[in-house]
Amino acid sequence: MQNVRLSVAWVIAGVCLGALGFLLFMGQPFTAKAQESKRFQYRIVEVLPDTQNMQTTLNEFGSSGWELVAVSMGNMTEPRLIFKK
């Protein structure tokens, strides 16, 4: 009984290794593709600290494809909105 289990285990292992070898042989060759570096543009905009002005500025830049990535409070009176495209 022990020999039968051991034989079945070896058969299963052989089939799995054979299938893996077949897939590696027949599959697409593994080639390392150099990734093209992404290029971003950044824009820093100082706005007045009222909600309506900030919302208008955010909507303007958002409709032009800019994404807000950070808000910096330089001198604590004028927020700087940092956009990336």
Backbone bond lengths (Angstrom), bond angles and torsions (degrees), N, CA, C in turn:
res aa  C-N    CA-C-N  psi(-1)  N-CA   C-N-CA  omega(-1)  CA-C   N-CA-C  phi
1 M - - - 1.455 - - 1.532 111.13 -
2 Q 1.350 114.70 -42.04 1.462 120.13 179.82 1.535 110.37 -63.31
3 N 1.348 116.78 -39.18 1.463 121.11 -179.76 1.524 111.42 -66.96
4 V 1.348 116.71 -34.71 1.460 120.69 179.35 1.530 110.00 -66.45
5 R 1.340 116.43 -44.00 1.466 120.20 178.65 1.523 111.13 -62.21
6 L 1.337 115.17 -41.88 1.456 119.73 179.95 1.521 110.67 -65.57
7 S 1.323 117.56 -39.71 1.464 121.39 178.75 1.526 111.10 -65.66
8 V 1.325 116.38 -41.51 1.470 120.31 179.19 1.531 109.67 -64.16
9 A 1.322 116.71 -40.39 1.461 120.28 179.10 1.521 110.53 -63.07
10 W 1.325 117.97 -41.46 1.459 120.93 178.71 1.529 111.35 -67.17
11 V 1.308 117.36 -36.80 1.468 120.41 178.13 1.526 110.05 -65.30
12 I 1.326 116.04 -45.48 1.465 119.96 179.43 1.527 110.15 -61.81
13 A 1.334 117.11 -44.25 1.458 120.93 178.91 1.523 110.83 -61.72
14 G 1.333 116.45 -41.75 1.464 120.14 179.51 1.518 112.39 -64.86
15 V 1.323 116.07 -41.85 1.468 120.04 178.50 1.531 110.20 -63.67
16 C 1.330 116.57 -43.30 1.469 119.84 179.91 1.523 111.36 -63.66
17 L 1.317 117.37 -44.65 1.462 120.25 178.33 1.520 111.88 -65.49
18 G 1.328 115.92 -37.84 1.463 119.56 177.03 1.524 111.58 -64.08
19 A 1.326 116.34 -42.40 1.464 120.28 178.88 1.524 110.52 -64.79
20 L 1.318 116.88 -41.23 1.452 120.70 178.19 1.524 111.15 -63.12
21 G 1.321 115.96 -44.16 1.467 120.19 177.55 1.518 111.59 -61.60
22 F 1.326 116.76 -41.59 1.465 120.79 178.68 1.524 110.91 -62.35
23 L 1.348 116.55 -45.07 1.462 119.99 179.79 1.522 111.49 -63.73
24 L 1.316 117.02 -40.30 1.461 119.58 178.34 1.517 111.97 -66.86
25 F 1.320 116.30 -36.68 1.459 120.84 -179.16 1.530 111.70 -73.10
26 M 1.314 117.52 -41.70 1.461 121.93 -174.89 1.530 113.78 -90.87
27 G 1.311 117.12 -19.00 1.457 120.42 -175.65 1.517 112.97 -74.45
28 Q 1.297 114.91 179.25 1.457 120.98 177.84 1.521 109.65 -64.18
29 P 1.311 117.04 141.31 1.468 118.40 176.98 1.528 110.10 -66.41
30 F 1.306 114.08 143.34 1.456 119.76 179.77 1.522 108.41 -80.88
31 T 1.307 115.82 110.17 1.463 119.76 177.66 1.511 108.14 -122.82
32 A 1.271 114.59 136.78 1.465 119.43 178.04 1.514 107.89 -83.32
33 K 1.300 115.22 121.77 1.457 119.79 178.85 1.519 108.52 -98.97
34 A 1.294 115.00 129.32 1.462 119.07 176.74 1.515 107.86 -71.98
35 Q 1.304 115.44 126.86 1.452 118.71 179.48 1.518 109.90 -78.78
36 E 1.305 113.64 133.88 1.453 118.98 178.16 1.521 107.86 -72.88
37 S 1.303 115.32 131.59 1.458 118.07 -178.73 1.524 109.77 -68.79
38 K 1.322 114.52 136.74 1.459 119.20 179.39 1.518 108.66 -79.29
39 R 1.284 114.71 143.31 1.462 119.85 179.71 1.516 107.99 -116.07
40 F 1.302 115.06 126.94 1.454 121.05 -179.43 1.518 110.21 -119.08
41 Q 1.303 114.54 153.89 1.452 121.61 170.45 1.512 106.53 -111.38
42 Y 1.305 116.37 146.91 1.461 121.15 178.24 1.514 109.03 -125.39
43 R 1.305 115.45 148.24 1.451 121.23 178.07 1.520 107.71 -139.85
44 I 1.323 116.57 132.18 1.461 122.34 177.47 1.524 107.67 -112.56
45 V 1.319 115.52 125.33 1.461 121.31 -175.98 1.520 109.07 -126.42
46 E 1.319 116.32 126.21 1.468 120.23 174.15 1.526 107.82 -90.83
47 V 1.319 116.28 132.95 1.462 121.19 -178.86 1.520 109.54 -127.74
48 L 1.318 115.28 160.44 1.459 119.81 174.13 1.527 108.20 -71.73
49 P 1.314 117.62 146.45 1.470 119.75 -173.85 1.528 114.82 -81.62
50 D 1.333 117.14 40.43 1.469 117.97 173.60 1.525 108.82 -112.13
51 T 1.306 115.11 148.81 1.458 121.40 -171.68 1.521 112.71 -59.19
52 Q 1.310 118.10 -44.95 1.462 121.18 -176.59 1.530 111.38 -63.00
53 N 1.329 116.97 -43.93 1.465 120.44 179.28 1.524 111.25 -64.30
54 M 1.328 116.72 -42.92 1.461 119.91 179.75 1.527 110.96 -65.19
55 Q 1.328 116.64 -41.39 1.457 120.62 -179.21 1.525 110.96 -64.81
56 T 1.319 116.90 -40.99 1.464 120.95 178.26 1.523 110.51 -62.02
57 T 1.324 116.50 -45.79 1.462 120.95 179.74 1.525 111.09 -63.66
58 L 1.334 117.02 -44.43 1.464 120.53 178.60 1.525 111.45 -60.33
59 N 1.328 116.95 -43.35 1.466 120.72 179.69 1.528 111.68 -65.92
60 E 1.322 117.38 -38.93 1.473 120.93 178.26 1.523 110.94 -60.75
61 F 1.322 115.65 -51.11 1.451 119.30 -177.64 1.532 111.39 -70.13
62 G 1.310 117.69 -37.32 1.459 120.95 178.37 1.513 112.37 -62.24
63 S 1.318 117.33 -39.67 1.466 120.19 179.69 1.525 111.62 -70.84
64 S 1.330 117.04 -18.60 1.463 120.89 177.87 1.526 112.34 -93.78
65 G 1.329 117.00 5.74 1.451 120.02 176.14 1.520 114.56 95.20
66 W 1.321 117.89 5.24 1.463 121.38 179.48 1.524 109.42 -85.66
67 E 1.328 116.32 144.60 1.461 122.48 178.90 1.522 108.67 -116.62
68 L 1.323 116.55 130.19 1.459 121.03 177.55 1.526 108.27 -72.63
69 V 1.349 116.81 123.94 1.459 119.60 -178.61 1.522 112.78 -114.07
70 A 1.342 117.86 -19.00 1.467 119.70 -179.90 1.515 109.78 -163.45
71 V 1.316 114.52 156.85 1.459 121.17 173.14 1.521 106.40 -127.78
72 S 1.320 114.95 122.10 1.458 120.46 179.88 1.523 108.16 -110.14
73 M 1.309 116.52 136.66 1.466 120.72 178.59 1.527 108.18 -105.64
74 G 1.337 116.65 72.55 1.454 122.91 -176.24 1.515 114.92 -42.06
75 N 1.312 117.27 -77.63 1.469 119.83 -178.48 1.528 111.52 -104.54
76 M 1.320 116.54 19.31 1.473 124.67 176.22 1.530 113.50 70.38
77 T 1.318 118.88 2.13 1.465 119.25 177.54 1.525 111.61 -115.87
78 E 1.318 117.93 -26.18 1.462 121.16 -179.90 1.527 109.65 -126.67
79 P 1.322 117.47 107.19 1.465 119.77 178.45 1.530 110.69 -65.61
80 R 1.305 115.43 144.35 1.469 121.07 174.15 1.521 107.36 -109.08
81 L 1.305 115.07 120.59 1.455 121.16 177.62 1.528 107.89 -93.40
82 I 1.298 117.52 126.97 1.464 121.54 -177.81 1.531 107.34 -110.21
83 F 1.332 115.08 117.90 1.456 122.48 -177.29 1.522 110.65 -109.14
84 K 1.338 115.56 153.79 1.470 122.29 177.36 1.518 107.15 -132.62
85 K 1.317 114.87 142.56 1.474 120.46 177.84 1.503 108.64 -135.12
